[in-house]
Amino acid sequence: MKKDPNYLAAVEKAIADKYGKNTVQDFRSQWTEGREKEYLKQLREARTKRDKKKRKNISSNRTCSTCKTYSFSSRDDLYMNRFECCYLCYRDFVQNEEERWTKGWRPGTEHLSNALRRRKNGNRFGDS
């Protein structure tokens, strides 16, 4: 398909008549070194703002919503993102019960207290 320069010129003129001359003007014709510096500065500021927000979201998602323990472990990342709990809560409450967990079930205070006590004593299976 060959482009007709007369047709393109007519379309450009119609757009300029309807919306103004600036709508059909190439933005590079007004571009200066000062505008370039300002644009790059705005990009840096936007990136910095986005990165700060990203870091804030990551750091605020480090506390287990079930046992309220702050996690420094990278092992917990998967469980925090998927189940909103740490690995130990996943192991104690979610594992083999994912369907119940995703439907909203959470351990009661007594059940949670027993699990935390077992963890503290180093007894994984609840045997005395």
Buried (B, 14 or more C-beta within 10 A) or exposed (E): EEEEEEEEEEEEEEEBEEEEEEEBEEEEEEEEEEEEEEEEEEEEEEEEEEEEEEEEEEEEBBBBEBBEBEBEEEEBBEBBEEBBBBBBBBBBBBEEEEEEBEEEEBBEEEEBEBBBEBBEEEEEEEEE
